[in-house]
Amino acid sequence: MPDTDDRSHLMDSRILGDLFTSKALRAVFTDRAMVQSWLDAEAALAQAQSDLGIIPAQAASQIADRADAGLYDLRAIGAEIVETAHPLVPLIRALAAKAGPRWGAYVHYGATTQDITDTGLILQVREALKLVRSRLHELMGILTTLARRHRDLPMVGRTHAQHALPITLGFKFAVLLAECERHAARLEETESRVLVGELGGAVGSMAAFGGRGPELQDHMMRRLGLGSAVVPWHTARDSLAEVVSVIAMIGVTCGKIANEVRVLQRTEVAELEEPFVLGKVGSSTMPHKRNPMFCEYIIASAVLCRQAPANMLAAMHQEHERDMSLWGVEWTVVPETFCLVGGLLERTAWILDGLVVHPEALHRNLHHLGDLMLSEAAMMHIAEVLGKSEAHDVVYQAAMSAWETHRPLRDILMENAEVIGSGVDRERLSDLLVPEGYLGSCGTLVDRAVKSAEAFLAQESRPVASVNGRTA
């Protein structure tokens, strides 16, 4: 039979989706998962109301028993949403019908649509954050291993895409590791603010709950394992904007890592290489190519994440006490960003875990400029006698001459009258002009980054708390 699948977005594509997104994260944001999160919120509301004697216990039991997305025809609900132009009423009607005429009357009792959809979205975000955190910690573990393994392996450090000074490969990984640790800390910090549900009623005043709104919200959120908001946040979208921004930053870091591998895999450089598996095709016309295509997919995915914070900032601009006009922005951007970043983390970890390092190319490129790359070492040594400014002028002139004549910097400096006549230790100067001997504190800095990351990863999870809410 012909394939009648009507998927049209990269996120769900059977053809391209797995190159860009995460299956595990996609599962968190399916239609069924979204509907289930709404049903979970409705069930918790009914049970909390039963706890406080607001509705009969049997009503809460009936509603909770039927709060299972598997019981509902999602296509039918979708069709009714189009007809009613309302995202939740069709599900409320279906849940009430399942609960029966007597007990169904207590479905969605006093709540407003946004109480349920917002709380449901936060339930999905909670599951998504667990997956992202796990994958980020895995990436940190791989970077820790690489930093330690290559702690003392010299290579060219580059600025402005040009050879600058020697570093170690471990130092490069340590810089990335520290960045990822900061992302992990941001995730912890933002969780306490974003994992907060809400129950405000029509305008957030909780008027329909007869003065028991705050207490009811606390009971409801306790059942859901969420923080309870100090005040409803119907038009205060800062926490969602914050968490999406943090997630997007993680994605951009993955893109940066992939791009670093990609540029260092250039034929002329050939220092690093993404994993190669026989059967991977680099080109449809040039069979010899071993292109960094997995890195390129990561870079493309990271680009897609960059606009997410801007869109979420736009969605913060809401009017009065409730404003539906910008919900759709969040419903699009939040799932998409999480799914993309989940895929980015999985693929970046895979690339780094199987990364191919070419020590001979690292050594070749390290010595490509000879001793010219050690101009700073020469300048700082000469500065001990001549002072920094004059030493810079001396070494600058010698370095420019070395560029033009292709002679060693050492030879030109040894011929310089100021160097000869100033008492500069020329033997020490000669010893300094060796790339492997000018690695600064790279090893110590690697050790510090690894120690910090390992201590972070060893910490136990902290309880959810909030500066704008209470632990439920």
Buried (B, 14 or more C-beta within 10 A) or exposed (E): EEEEEEEEEBBBBEEEBBBBBBEBBBBBBBEEBBBBBBBBBBBBBBBBBBBEEBBBEEBBBBBBEBBBBEEBEBEEBEEBBEEEEBBBBBBBBBBBEBBEEEBBEBBBBBBBBBBBBBBBBBBBBBBBBBBBBEBBBBBBBBBBBBBBEBBBBBBBBBEEEEBBBBBBBBBBBBBBBBBBBEBBEBBBBBBBBBBBBBBBBBBBEBEEBEEBBBBBBBBBBBBBBBBBBEBBBBBBBBBBBBBBBBBBBBBBBBBBBBBBBBBBBEEEBBBBBBEEEEEEEEEEEEEEEBBBBBBBBBBBBBEBBEEBBEBBBEBBEBEEEBBEEBBEBBBBBBBBBBBBBBBBBBBBBBBBBBBEBBEEBBBBBBBEBBBBBBBBBBBBBBBEBBEEEBBBEBBEBBBEBBEEEEBBBBBBBBEBEBBEEBEBEBEEBBEBBBBEEBBBEBBEBBBEBBEBBBEBBEEEEEEBEBEBBBBB
